[in-house]
């Protein structure tokens, strides 16, 4: 689910930038889903040899439960039996969009494209984007994403300093978006029973 959501956004952002700036970026995919740093402290995304490097890196930096969307236990009918499942877990994802480039001015232009993309595409669902779940297993409908809504998530200078220190990287032009709501549902029922077909009132 997490991989599906981030890879979908990376693909859509790549297409958006190619449409907006075909002369410079029409033949290259520059948006990648990756850590910023490897465990050994080296940069996770390789620079292009002999050319200016242009990369927009999507990094998951936080997860939080969306309690507003919390639901109670729910029931479903499967093969003439009633199943009781735990409520879905609704998550908000905080995703850092970092621009790694050897040309700072071009990096600011790429960051503007990221902001412009979400300004014009703030919500994604299977009606507007039928390919949203292309990478999920069609035999597991409970792992499919129904809707993603993107909100700009500004942070203070102190929070920004702490974030980049935790990532172990030097600051790059970047922006954070909160993606809501990615829903996790376990298909394994917690209880199963035949449906109630008759009610009998006993006389005492």
N, C-alpha and C positions, 0 to 999 in steps of 0.2 A: 504493500500500500504506500509506504513512504517513498520507495524507489519509483513507483508508478507516477506519483504526484510530481516529484521533482524532475524526472525525465520527460514527462509530458510538458511541463513548463519550459524546460530547456529547449525542446524541439519547437514549441510555439514561438519562443523568443528568438530563436535562430531564424525562423521564417520571417518574422516581423522585421528584423534588422536587414535581412536580404532584400525585402521589399522597399524599405526606406532608403537604403544606401547600397544599391546594387553595384555601383561603380567600384566601391572599395571593398565590400564584403559579400558580393553576390555569389562567390564560388567557394566560400569557406564557412565551416561551422565553428564558431568561436565560443559558443556557450557550452559549458561542461558542468557536470555534477561531480564535485570532488571536495576532499579536505583541502585546506590551504597548506598544511605542513604535514610531512611524514613523521613517524615516531622518532627518526634519527635527527630531526630538526631541519632537514632539507625541504625545499619547496616542492609541493606535490605535483604541480603542473609544469611540464617541461617547456622551456622557451624555444621558439623557432630559431633554427640555426641560420645566421646570415641575413635575417629579415626582422623587421619590426614585429614584435609579438603582441597579439591582441587576444585576450581571453576574458570572458565573463564567467566567473566561478560561482556556482550555487552551492552553499554550504549550510546544512542544517545546524543551527546553533542553540535551539531550545524547543522543547515540547511542553505543552500545558493542556490539562484537561479542560474542555469546554463544559462547565457545569450548568450553564444556562440551557444548553441543548440536552441536558440529562433527561432520560426517560425511565419509566418504571419497567419492571419485568413485563415481557410481552409473550403472547401465545400465538402459535401458528399451527395450522392443520397440515399434516404430512401423511399421505397414505392412510387416510381414515383414522389417524391418531392425532391427539393433541400434544404438542411439545411446548415445554416451558423453557425459555432462554433468558439468560441474563441480559439486561439492557445493553445496547451498543455503547462502546466507548468512543466518545467524540473528542478529537484532539485538534488543537491549534498548533501549527508549525511556524516557528520563526526562522526564516531563511535569509541568510546574508548573501547579497549579490555584490561580489567584489570584482573590480576591473583591474586586471593585471596587464600592463602594457609598458613598452619602452618609450612610448610617446605620450606624455602626460596630457597634452591637449586633445589628442584623439581619444584618450581614456575618458575624459570628461564628456565627449560626444557620445561615447558608448553608454556611459551612465545615464545620460539624458534619454537614450533610446529605451533603457530599462524602465525609467519612470514613465515615459510616454506609452510604453507597451501596457503597463498596468493601469494607466489613466484611461486608456481606450478599451481595455479588456480586464475589467475588475472581477468578473465572475465567469466560471467555466462549468458547464454541465454537459450531459450526454445528448441533450437536444441541440445545443449550439456547436458542440464538438463531439461527434459520434465516436471518434477515435480515442477518446479520453482513456479508455481501458484496454487499448490494444495490447499492452504488455502483460495483462493479467490473465490468469487461467480461466477460460470460458466455462470450465466445469465447476468453478468456485464462485458463484454469484455473490456470496457474502463478503468477498474480498474486493468487490468492485467499488469504485468511487462514484458517488452520485453528483457531488457538487463541490467546487472549490471557490471560495471568495477571498480575494487578496486585498489587504489593507496596509497602507504605509504605516510603519512602526518606528517613529522617531525615538532616539535615545539621547541622553545628556552626554556632555563631554566626559564626565566621570565614568558613566556606564560604557561609553565607547572605548575609553582607555582600558578599563577592566576587561572588556571583551577581547580586544586585540592582544592583551597580555595573556589571557587564557588560551587564545589560539596559537600563541607563540610566533606571531608574524608581525611584520612592520605594517603600519597602516597603509591601506590602498583606498582610492575613491570607491565608495560603497554605499549601499542602502539596504535597509532591512524591511522585509514585508512579512506580515502575519497572514498565513494561509488558514482559513477555516472553512468548513469543518471536514477533516478527514476522519471517517468513521470506521472503527474496527468492530467486527461482529464475529464471534465464535459460533460456528454452525453446530457444535456439539450440544445437544439439549441437556438441560439439567434434570429434567423429569419428563416422562412420557406416559400417557395413559389413553385409553379409548375415550371417545367423546361421550358425554352424558346424553342419552337418547330418551330417557324416561324418568319422570319424577314421581315418586310414590310417597304419599302422605299417610303415615301410619296412625291409626286411631289408638289412643291409650285408654 
